[in-house]
Amino acid sequence: MKTWRQEQRQRLLEERASLTEKAHKQISKSCLAHVAMYLEDCPPDILGIYWPIKGEIDCRVLAEGLLGAGWTLAVPVINNRSRLLDFARWQPDTPMIQGTWNIPVPAQPEWLTPSRFLVPLVGFDKAHYRLGYGGGYYDRTLAERSEPVETIGVGMEMGRLETIHPHALDIPMMRIITETGLQLPEPQANSDI
């Protein structure tokens, strides 16, 4: 029997997959414009982006502009021993190989520590708790970090939920950016299902 989260995840992924190519492009373009605008006001540093899967918004589109503005980009690599995410330098010409779950990763990784993560969202709630794919990689990675990292969830308004019923180990995103713009979290009581 599926849990509430599993049901919501499946529903949201199906809804995202049912978008027409035109609708997906329009949503992505608007969302990425808001991401770029937000990052313009941030001092360039190391930015963790992600390799898009399952219809996620493709932040790699911003790579040239970000690199030109002085950002260093890094993509997550699943560390199968620690079950955490390590981050490897990435730019559009980086040679890639298939990693865990066939997600491309740099062939010869140069490990970096981002000060900001763009984090893909399947769903999210008003307190900025994130519904991902259920592996817990981002939450574990954030919990293990000794230095603070700014988390910016990137997703679509269609993923908005009243609550994801956060568990004790869930870590909310500091900011969420969708096609409607930048959003700050609303207070919400922590609730476990």
Residue frames as a rotation matrix with the C-alpha (Angstrom) as fourth column:
MET 1
0.574 0.819 0.000 0.00
0.819 -0.574 0.000 0.00
0.000 0.000 -1.000 0.00
LYS 2
-0.189 -0.665 0.723 1.37
0.634 -0.645 -0.427 3.40
0.750 0.377 0.543 -0.98
THR 3
-0.377 -0.003 -0.926 1.95
0.811 -0.485 -0.328 6.14
-0.448 -0.875 0.185 1.57
TRP 4
0.689 0.637 -0.346 0.39
0.449 -0.750 -0.486 9.57
-0.569 0.179 -0.802 1.16
ARG 5
0.148 -0.727 -0.670 3.76
-0.461 -0.651 0.604 10.94
-0.875 0.219 -0.431 -0.01
GLN 6
-0.738 -0.427 0.523 4.19
0.184 0.618 0.764 8.18
-0.650 0.660 -0.378 -2.57
GLU 7
0.085 0.866 0.493 0.71
0.916 0.127 -0.380 8.85
-0.392 0.484 -0.782 -3.92
GLN 8
0.747 0.176 -0.641 1.36
0.065 -0.979 -0.193 12.60
-0.661 0.103 -0.743 -4.16
ARG 9
-0.265 -0.931 -0.250 4.75
-0.362 -0.144 0.921 12.04
-0.894 0.335 -0.299 -5.78
GLN 10
-0.625 0.075 0.777 3.24
0.606 0.675 0.422 9.75
-0.493 0.734 -0.467 -8.40
ARG 11
0.460 0.883 0.095 0.36
0.788 -0.357 -0.501 12.15
-0.408 0.305 -0.860 -9.08
LEU 12
0.594 -0.271 -0.757 2.66
-0.214 -0.961 0.177 15.17
-0.776 0.057 -0.629 -9.44
LEU 13
-0.550 -0.831 0.088 5.09
-0.178 0.219 0.959 13.31
-0.816 0.512 -0.269 -11.71
GLU 14
-0.341 0.519 0.784 2.21
0.859 0.511 0.035 12.17
-0.382 0.686 -0.620 -13.91
GLU 15
0.724 0.618 -0.306 0.85
0.477 -0.769 -0.425 15.73
-0.498 0.161 -0.852 -14.09
ARG 16
0.175 -0.747 -0.641 4.29
-0.426 -0.645 0.635 17.08
-0.888 0.162 -0.431 -15.00
ALA 17
-0.714 -0.468 0.521 4.75
0.177 0.600 0.781 14.38
-0.678 0.649 -0.345 -17.65
SER 18
0.012 0.825 0.565 1.37
0.915 0.218 -0.338 15.25
-0.402 0.521 -0.752 -19.17
LEU 19
0.259 0.016 -0.966 2.39
-0.074 -0.997 -0.037 18.85
-0.963 0.081 -0.257 -19.91
THR 20
0.930 -0.022 0.368 2.68
0.368 0.090 -0.925 19.64
-0.013 0.996 0.092 -23.58
GLU 21
-0.016 -0.994 0.105 6.17
0.999 -0.021 -0.048 20.48
0.050 0.105 0.993 -24.79
LYS 22
-0.149 0.030 0.988 5.04
0.342 -0.936 0.080 24.08
0.928 0.350 0.129 -25.34
ALA 23
0.806 0.514 0.294 3.63
-0.111 -0.357 0.927 24.41
0.582 -0.780 -0.231 -21.81
HIS 24
0.687 -0.625 -0.371 6.76
0.700 0.430 0.571 22.87
-0.197 -0.651 0.733 -20.27
LYS 25
-0.240 -0.816 0.527 8.97
0.895 -0.395 -0.205 25.29
0.375 0.423 0.825 -22.22
GLN 26
0.149 0.374 0.915 6.88
0.054 -0.927 0.370 28.30
0.987 -0.005 -0.159 -21.16
ILE 27
0.977 0.206 -0.054 6.92
0.047 0.037 0.998 27.31
0.208 -0.978 0.026 -17.48
SER 28
0.414 -0.898 -0.153 10.66
0.894 0.368 0.257 26.55
-0.175 -0.243 0.954 -17.62
LYS 29
-0.195 -0.497 0.846 11.52
0.685 -0.686 -0.245 29.81
0.702 0.532 0.474 -19.36
SER 30
0.471 0.463 0.751 9.59
-0.186 -0.779 0.598 31.87
0.862 -0.421 -0.281 -16.80
CYS 31
0.972 -0.125 -0.199 11.03
0.231 0.360 0.904 29.94
-0.041 -0.925 0.379 -13.85
LEU 32
0.202 -0.975 0.088 14.60
0.979 0.203 0.002 30.21
-0.020 0.086 0.996 -15.14
ALA 33
0.010 -0.134 0.991 14.19
0.320 -0.938 -0.130 33.97
0.947 0.318 0.034 -15.68
HIS 34
0.819 0.339 0.463 13.30
-0.321 -0.398 0.859 34.27
0.475 -0.853 -0.217 -11.97
VAL 35
0.762 -0.625 -0.172 16.26
0.602 0.584 0.545 32.05
-0.240 -0.519 0.821 -10.98
ALA 36
-0.040 -0.813 0.581 18.64
0.890 -0.293 -0.349 34.19
0.454 0.503 0.735 -13.09
MET 37
0.278 0.221 0.935 17.22
-0.043 -0.969 0.242 37.41
0.959 -0.108 -0.260 -11.64
TYR 38
0.994 0.088 0.061 17.66
-0.068 0.085 0.994 36.13
0.083 -0.992 0.090 -8.09
LEU 39
0.529 -0.849 -0.024 21.24
0.807 0.493 0.324 34.97
-0.263 -0.191 0.946 -8.69
GLU 40
0.205 -0.425 0.882 22.17
0.551 -0.694 -0.463 38.34
0.809 0.581 0.092 -10.28
ASP 41
0.572 0.106 0.813 21.83
-0.460 -0.779 0.425 39.86
0.679 -0.618 -0.397 -6.81
CYS 42
0.954 -0.273 0.123 24.03
0.060 0.577 0.814 37.21
-0.293 -0.770 0.567 -5.16
PRO 43
0.242 -0.936 -0.255 27.84
-0.892 -0.318 0.321 37.39
-0.381 0.149 -0.912 -5.05
PRO 44
0.571 -0.030 -0.821 29.21
-0.557 0.720 -0.414 34.69
0.604 0.693 0.394 -7.42
ASP 45
-0.112 -0.550 0.828 30.51
-0.891 0.424 0.161 31.62
-0.440 -0.720 -0.537 -5.64
ILE 46
-0.973 -0.158 -0.167 30.13
-0.213 0.894 0.394 27.84
0.087 0.419 -0.904 -6.08
LEU 47
-0.148 0.989 0.018 26.58
-0.957 -0.138 -0.256 26.94
-0.250 -0.055 0.967 -7.11
GLY 48
-0.830 0.011 0.558 25.26
0.033 0.999 0.030 23.38
-0.557 0.043 -0.829 -6.96
ILE 49
-0.219 0.783 -0.582 22.89
-0.974 -0.207 0.088 22.77
-0.052 0.586 0.808 -9.86
TYR 50
-0.114 0.210 0.971 21.34
-0.251 0.940 -0.233 19.45
-0.961 -0.270 -0.055 -10.91
TRP 51
-0.968 -0.111 -0.223 21.12
-0.247 0.312 0.917 17.26
-0.032 0.944 -0.329 -13.98
PRO 52
-0.280 0.957 0.076 17.40
-0.919 -0.244 -0.311 17.27
-0.279 -0.157 0.947 -14.87
ILE 53
-0.991 0.116 -0.061 15.43
0.095 0.957 0.274 14.04
0.090 0.266 -0.960 -14.88
LYS 54
-0.479 0.872 -0.101 11.72
0.871 0.458 -0.181 13.20
-0.111 -0.174 -0.978 -15.20
GLY 55
0.218 0.650 0.728 10.66
0.775 -0.568 0.276 16.56
0.593 0.504 -0.628 -16.66
GLU 56
0.269 -0.186 -0.945 12.48
0.784 -0.527 0.327 18.77
-0.559 -0.829 0.004 -14.13
ILE 57
0.993 -0.008 -0.122 13.28
-0.062 -0.892 -0.448 22.35
-0.105 0.452 -0.886 -15.06
ASP 58
0.522 -0.830 0.195 16.68
0.837 0.454 -0.306 22.35
0.165 0.323 0.932 -16.78
CYS 59
0.850 -0.227 -0.476 18.92
0.081 -0.835 0.544 24.87
-0.521 -0.501 -0.691 -14.99
ARG 60
-0.066 -0.923 0.378 21.81
0.706 0.224 0.672 24.01
-0.705 0.311 0.637 -17.32
VAL 61
0.439 0.328 0.836 20.26
0.849 -0.456 -0.267 26.53
0.294 0.827 -0.479 -19.72
LEU 62
0.998 -0.014 0.069 21.64
-0.040 -0.922 0.385 29.25
0.058 -0.386 -0.921 -17.41
ALA 63
0.594 -0.800 -0.077 25.19
0.701 0.469 0.537 27.81
-0.393 -0.373 0.840 -17.37
GLU 64
-0.042 -0.690 0.723 26.87
0.894 -0.349 -0.281 30.14
0.446 0.634 0.632 -19.87
GLY 65
0.388 0.271 0.881 25.45
-0.001 -0.956 0.294 33.27
0.922 -0.115 -0.371 -18.28
LEU 66
0.999 -0.002 0.048 26.34
-0.048 0.041 0.998 32.10
-0.004 -0.999 0.041 -14.77
LEU 67
0.392 -0.916 0.081 29.88
0.883 0.400 0.246 31.09
-0.258 -0.025 0.966 -15.76
GLY 68
-0.043 -0.368 0.929 30.31
0.685 -0.688 -0.241 34.43
0.728 0.625 0.281 -17.51
ALA 69
0.604 0.350 0.716 29.17
-0.236 -0.779 0.580 36.24
0.761 -0.520 -0.388 -14.35
GLY 70
-0.252 -0.858 0.448 31.86
-0.765 -0.106 -0.635 34.46
0.592 -0.503 -0.630 -12.30
TRP 71
0.534 0.481 0.696 29.95
-0.804 0.543 0.242 31.52
-0.261 -0.689 0.676 -10.85
THR 72
-0.766 -0.593 -0.248 31.54
-0.626 0.776 0.078 28.08
0.146 0.215 -0.966 -10.53
LEU 73
0.293 0.950 -0.108 29.02
-0.924 0.310 0.225 25.32
0.247 0.033 0.968 -11.17
ALA 74
-0.848 -0.494 0.193 28.90
-0.529 0.811 -0.249 21.85
-0.034 -0.313 -0.949 -9.64
VAL 75
0.087 0.874 -0.477 26.56
-0.698 0.395 0.597 18.90
0.711 0.281 0.645 -10.12
PRO 76
0.248 0.058 0.967 25.60
-0.896 0.392 0.207 16.33
-0.367 -0.918 0.149 -7.47
VAL 77
-0.244 -0.340 -0.908 27.12
-0.533 0.830 -0.168 12.87
0.810 0.443 -0.384 -7.54
ILE 78
0.777 0.571 0.265 25.50
-0.547 0.404 0.733 10.22
0.312 -0.715 0.626 -5.35
ASN 79
-0.462 -0.876 0.141 28.03
-0.803 0.345 -0.486 8.73
0.377 -0.338 -0.862 -2.96
ASN 80
0.284 0.677 -0.680 26.75
-0.371 0.731 0.573 5.16
0.884 0.089 0.458 -2.63
ARG 81
-0.425 -0.474 -0.771 28.78
0.545 0.546 -0.636 4.52
0.722 -0.691 0.026 0.53
SER 82
-0.973 -0.019 -0.231 27.73
0.202 -0.559 -0.804 7.55
-0.114 -0.829 0.548 2.58
ARG 83
-0.147 0.950 0.275 24.34
0.987 0.126 0.096 7.98
0.057 0.285 -0.957 0.83
LEU 84
0.197 0.105 -0.975 25.15
0.281 -0.959 -0.046 11.69
-0.939 -0.265 -0.218 0.63
LEU 85
0.893 0.048 0.447 25.67
0.444 -0.250 -0.861 13.97
0.070 0.967 -0.245 -2.35
ASP 86
-0.152 -0.925 -0.347 29.15
0.572 -0.369 0.733 15.04
-0.806 -0.087 0.586 -3.33
PHE 87
0.846 0.454 -0.279 29.47
0.079 -0.625 -0.777 17.89
-0.527 0.635 -0.565 -5.83
ALA 88
-0.100 -0.867 0.488 31.77
0.769 0.243 0.591 17.92
-0.631 0.434 0.643 -8.86
ARG 89
-0.403 -0.138 -0.905 32.72
-0.280 -0.922 0.266 20.90
-0.871 0.361 0.333 -11.02
TRP 90
-0.053 0.448 0.892 30.66
0.836 0.509 -0.206 21.09
-0.547 0.735 -0.402 -14.19
GLN 91
-0.298 0.132 -0.945 30.48
-0.478 -0.878 0.028 23.24
-0.826 0.460 0.325 -17.29
PRO 92
0.595 0.754 -0.277 28.83
-0.630 0.224 -0.744 22.52
-0.499 0.617 0.608 -20.65
ASP 93
0.415 -0.479 -0.774 31.94
-0.712 0.358 -0.604 20.87
0.566 0.802 -0.192 -22.15
THR 94
-0.230 -0.485 0.844 32.67
-0.912 0.409 -0.014 18.61
-0.338 -0.773 -0.537 -19.16
PRO 95
-0.513 0.041 -0.858 33.00
-0.451 0.837 0.309 14.94
0.731 0.545 -0.411 -20.27
MET 96
-0.052 0.626 0.778 30.24
-0.987 0.088 -0.137 12.95
-0.154 -0.775 0.613 -18.54
ILE 97
-0.857 -0.085 -0.508 29.63
-0.171 0.977 0.125 9.27
0.486 0.194 -0.852 -17.75
GLN 98
0.204 0.971 -0.124 26.53
-0.222 0.169 0.960 7.48
0.954 -0.168 0.250 -16.47
GLY 99
-0.772 -0.401 0.493 26.29
-0.536 -0.005 -0.844 7.54
0.341 -0.916 -0.211 -12.68
THR 100
-0.856 0.510 0.087 23.78
0.285 0.605 -0.744 6.10
-0.432 -0.612 -0.663 -10.23
TRP 101
0.105 0.994 0.042 20.29
0.382 -0.002 -0.924 5.79
-0.918 0.113 -0.380 -11.76
ASN 102
-0.015 -0.227 0.974 21.91
0.997 0.068 0.031 6.63
-0.073 0.972 0.225 -15.14
ILE 103
0.951 0.210 -0.227 22.22
0.215 -0.977 -0.002 10.29
-0.222 -0.047 -0.974 -14.18
PRO 104
0.493 -0.812 0.314 25.28
0.484 -0.044 -0.874 11.75
0.724 0.582 0.371 -15.95
VAL 105
0.877 -0.363 -0.315 28.20
0.158 -0.401 0.902 12.75
-0.454 -0.841 -0.294 -13.72
PRO 106
0.583 -0.723 -0.370 31.62
-0.812 -0.511 -0.282 14.21
0.015 0.465 -0.885 -14.57
ALA 107
0.793 -0.315 -0.522 34.02
0.046 0.885 -0.463 11.54
0.608 0.343 0.716 -15.83
GLN 108
-0.230 -0.898 -0.376 36.95
0.729 0.097 -0.678 12.99
0.645 -0.430 0.632 -13.84
PRO 109
0.700 0.714 0.028 35.36
0.521 -0.537 0.663 14.77
0.489 -0.449 -0.748 -10.89
GLU 110
-0.664 -0.692 0.282 36.93
0.265 -0.571 -0.777 17.78
0.699 -0.441 0.563 -9.23
TRP 111
0.007 0.729 -0.684 35.15
0.940 0.229 0.253 17.92
0.341 -0.645 -0.684 -5.87
LEU 112
-0.690 -0.110 0.715 33.78
0.007 -0.989 -0.145 21.27
0.723 -0.095 0.684 -4.71
THR 113
-0.546 0.538 -0.643 31.69
0.814 0.156 -0.560 22.54
-0.201 -0.828 -0.523 -1.80
PRO 114
-0.325 0.480 0.815 28.85
0.497 -0.647 0.579 24.77
0.805 0.593 -0.028 -3.02
SER 115
-0.986 0.066 -0.154 27.58
0.090 -0.564 -0.820 27.65
-0.141 -0.823 0.550 -0.91
ARG 116
-0.209 0.955 -0.210 24.20
-0.821 -0.288 -0.493 27.45
-0.531 0.070 0.844 -2.68
PHE 117
-0.842 0.077 0.533 22.17
0.293 0.896 0.334 24.56
-0.452 0.437 -0.777 -4.10
LEU 118
-0.319 0.834 -0.450 19.50
-0.944 -0.240 0.225 24.76
0.080 0.497 0.864 -6.75
VAL 119
-0.846 0.061 0.530 17.37
-0.174 0.908 -0.382 21.80
-0.504 -0.415 -0.757 -5.70
PRO 120
-0.756 0.597 -0.270 14.77
-0.261 0.104 0.960 20.15
0.601 0.796 0.077 -7.97
LEU 121
-0.637 0.638 0.434 11.23
-0.564 -0.002 -0.826 19.90
-0.526 -0.770 0.361 -6.64
VAL 122
-0.790 0.613 0.017 8.57
0.496 0.622 0.606 17.34
0.361 0.487 -0.795 -7.35
GLY 123
0.405 0.900 0.161 6.35
0.534 -0.375 0.758 19.11
0.742 -0.221 -0.633 -4.83
PHE 124
-0.804 -0.595 -0.007 6.62
0.364 -0.483 -0.796 21.67
0.471 -0.643 0.605 -2.05
ASP 125
0.210 0.899 -0.384 4.50
0.936 -0.071 0.344 23.25
0.282 -0.432 -0.857 0.63
LYS 126
0.736 0.208 0.645 4.00
0.171 -0.978 0.119 26.72
0.655 0.023 -0.755 2.09
ALA 127
0.860 -0.497 0.117 6.70
-0.248 -0.207 0.946 26.12
-0.447 -0.842 -0.301 4.73
HIS 128
0.403 -0.683 -0.609 9.09
-0.901 -0.178 -0.395 25.14
0.162 0.708 -0.687 1.90
TYR 129
-0.103 -0.359 0.928 9.38
-0.368 0.880 0.300 21.50
-0.924 -0.311 -0.223 2.78
ARG 130
-0.279 -0.193 -0.941 10.28
-0.958 -0.006 0.286 19.62
-0.060 0.981 -0.183 -0.38
LEU 131
0.582 0.376 0.721 8.80
-0.218 0.926 -0.308 16.50
-0.783 0.022 0.621 -1.86
GLY 132
-0.244 -0.734 -0.634 11.51
-0.926 -0.018 0.377 14.81
-0.288 0.679 -0.676 -3.91
TYR 133
0.014 0.185 -0.983 11.90
-0.682 0.720 0.126 11.26
0.731 0.668 0.136 -5.14
GLY 134
0.866 0.482 0.134 12.10
-0.398 0.500 0.769 9.74
0.304 -0.719 0.625 -1.67
GLY 135
0.417 -0.783 -0.461 15.82
0.455 0.619 -0.640 8.94
0.787 0.057 0.615 -1.48
GLY 136
0.927 0.039 -0.374 16.58
0.359 -0.386 0.850 11.60
-0.111 -0.922 -0.371 1.17
TYR 137
0.164 -0.962 0.217 19.92
0.955 0.099 -0.281 12.54
0.249 0.253 0.935 -0.42
TYR 138
-0.089 -0.190 0.978 19.52
0.154 -0.972 -0.175 16.31
0.984 0.135 0.116 -0.15
ASP 139
0.785 0.440 0.437 18.17
-0.340 -0.283 0.897 16.17
0.518 -0.852 -0.073 3.43
ARG 140
0.810 -0.540 -0.231 21.02
0.565 0.610 0.556 13.92
-0.159 -0.580 0.799 4.60
THR 141
-0.029 -0.859 0.512 23.61
0.864 -0.279 -0.419 16.04
0.502 0.430 0.750 2.78
LEU 142
0.140 0.153 0.978 22.27
-0.128 -0.977 0.171 19.26
0.982 -0.149 -0.118 4.31
ALA 143
0.959 0.265 0.104 22.13
-0.145 0.139 0.980 17.71
0.245 -0.954 0.171 7.78
GLU 144
0.600 -0.789 -0.131 25.81
0.788 0.556 0.263 16.67
-0.135 -0.261 0.956 7.50
ARG 145
0.249 -0.524 0.815 27.08
0.502 -0.649 -0.571 20.07
0.828 0.551 0.102 6.32
SER 146
-0.097 -0.353 -0.931 29.18
0.973 -0.232 -0.013 21.95
-0.211 -0.906 0.366 8.87
GLU 147
-0.935 -0.185 -0.301 28.97
0.107 -0.960 0.257 25.16
-0.337 0.208 0.918 6.82
PRO 148
-0.003 0.993 -0.120 25.57
0.050 -0.119 -0.992 26.66
-0.999 -0.009 -0.049 6.05
VAL 149
-0.914 -0.166 0.370 24.32
0.363 0.070 0.929 26.36
-0.180 0.984 -0.003 2.49
GLU 150
-0.443 0.788 -0.426 21.53
-0.642 -0.611 -0.463 28.35
-0.626 0.068 0.777 0.87
THR 151
-0.730 0.278 0.624 18.90
0.481 0.858 0.181 26.05
-0.485 0.433 -0.760 -0.58
ILE 152
-0.469 0.565 -0.679 16.78
-0.719 -0.690 -0.078 27.27
-0.513 0.452 0.730 -3.49
GLY 153
-0.318 0.462 0.828 14.06
0.367 0.865 -0.342 24.87
-0.874 0.195 -0.445 -4.57
VAL 154
-0.689 0.071 -0.721 13.30
-0.647 -0.510 0.567 25.06
-0.328 0.857 0.397 -8.31
GLY 155
-0.761 0.478 0.439 10.01
0.498 0.864 -0.079 23.71
-0.417 0.158 -0.895 -9.54
MET 156
-0.738 0.592 0.324 6.57
0.134 -0.342 0.930 24.30
0.662 0.730 0.173 -10.98
GLU 157
-0.600 0.602 0.528 3.49
-0.795 -0.524 -0.305 25.80
0.093 -0.602 0.793 -9.34
MET 158
0.280 0.750 -0.599 1.64
-0.622 0.617 0.482 22.60
0.731 0.237 0.640 -10.16
GLY 159
-0.226 -0.467 -0.855 3.76
0.338 0.785 -0.519 20.97
0.914 -0.406 -0.019 -7.42
ARG 160
-0.672 -0.009 0.740 2.38
-0.562 -0.644 -0.518 23.21
0.482 -0.765 0.428 -4.67
LEU 161
-0.155 0.592 -0.791 0.76
0.546 0.718 0.431 21.30
0.823 -0.366 -0.434 -1.79
GLU 162
0.717 0.427 0.550 -0.81
-0.242 -0.587 0.772 22.60
0.653 -0.687 -0.318 1.42
THR 163
0.327 -0.680 0.657 1.69
-0.861 0.071 0.503 20.45
-0.389 -0.730 -0.562 3.34
ILE 164
0.003 -0.353 -0.936 3.94
-0.601 0.747 -0.284 17.51
0.799 0.563 -0.210 2.59
HIS 165
0.952 0.286 0.112 3.48
-0.237 0.451 0.860 16.37
0.196 -0.845 0.497 6.20
PRO 166
0.210 -0.976 -0.056 7.21
-0.636 -0.093 -0.766 16.80
0.742 0.197 -0.641 6.95
HIS 167
0.703 -0.161 -0.693 9.10
0.492 0.813 0.310 14.15
0.514 -0.559 0.651 8.84
ALA 168
0.862 -0.363 -0.355 11.57
0.196 -0.408 0.892 15.00
-0.468 -0.838 -0.281 11.59
LEU 169
-0.062 -0.983 0.171 14.57
0.581 0.104 0.807 14.67
-0.811 0.149 0.565 9.23
ASP 170
0.350 0.240 0.906 13.11
0.913 -0.303 -0.272 16.85
0.209 0.922 -0.325 6.44
ILE 171
-0.427 -0.541 -0.725 14.89
0.588 -0.775 0.232 20.17
-0.687 -0.327 0.649 5.94
PRO 172
0.653 0.757 0.012 12.94
0.510 -0.428 -0.746 23.03
-0.559 0.493 -0.666 4.36
MET 173
-0.053 -0.579 0.814 14.29
0.931 -0.323 -0.169 25.02
0.360 0.749 0.556 1.42
MET 174
-0.566 -0.197 -0.801 15.25
0.560 -0.805 -0.198 28.60
-0.605 -0.560 0.566 2.25
ARG 175
-0.360 0.447 -0.819 13.65
-0.671 -0.734 -0.106 29.82
-0.648 0.512 0.564 -0.95
ILE 176
-0.107 0.379 0.919 11.42
0.629 0.741 -0.233 28.37
-0.770 0.553 -0.318 -3.64
ILE 177
-0.518 0.007 -0.855 11.38
-0.571 -0.747 0.341 29.66
-0.636 0.665 0.391 -7.22
THR 178
-0.136 0.544 0.828 8.64
0.664 0.670 -0.331 28.69
-0.735 0.505 -0.452 -9.65
GLU 179
-0.441 0.028 0.897 7.29
0.843 -0.330 0.425 30.27
0.308 0.944 0.122 -12.82
THR 180
0.640 0.732 0.234 5.44
0.583 -0.660 0.474 32.79
0.501 -0.167 -0.849 -10.61
GLY 181
0.364 -0.598 0.714 8.65
-0.403 -0.792 -0.458 34.04
0.839 -0.121 -0.530 -8.97
LEU 182
-0.665 -0.716 -0.213 10.58
0.003 0.282 -0.959 33.89
0.747 -0.638 -0.186 -5.73
GLN 183
0.512 0.854 0.098 8.71
-0.184 -0.002 0.983 32.76
0.839 -0.521 0.156 -2.62
LEU 184
-0.631 -0.622 0.464 9.63
-0.582 -0.016 -0.813 32.86
0.513 -0.783 -0.352 1.03
PRO 185
-0.633 0.372 -0.679 8.32
0.444 0.893 0.075 30.24
0.634 -0.255 -0.730 3.47
GLU 186
0.138 0.723 0.677 5.26
-0.626 -0.466 0.625 30.65
0.767 -0.510 0.389 5.66
PRO 187
-0.666 -0.368 0.648 5.50
-0.745 0.365 -0.558 29.30
-0.031 -0.855 -0.518 9.22
GLN 188
0.318 0.729 -0.606 4.04
-0.602 0.649 0.465 25.82
0.732 0.217 0.646 9.66
ALA 189
0.375 -0.137 0.917 3.96
-0.819 0.415 0.397 23.36
-0.435 -0.900 0.043 12.54
ASN 190
-0.633 -0.628 -0.454 6.14
-0.747 0.649 0.144 20.29
0.204 0.430 -0.879 11.99
SER 191
0.323 0.799 0.507 3.90
-0.830 0.497 -0.254 17.26
-0.455 -0.338 0.824 11.51
ASP 192
-0.811 -0.584 0.025 4.79
-0.532 0.755 0.383 13.62
-0.242 0.297 -0.924 11.01
ILE 193
0.359 0.866 -0.347 2.59
-0.907 0.411 0.089 11.11
0.220 0.283 0.934 9.24
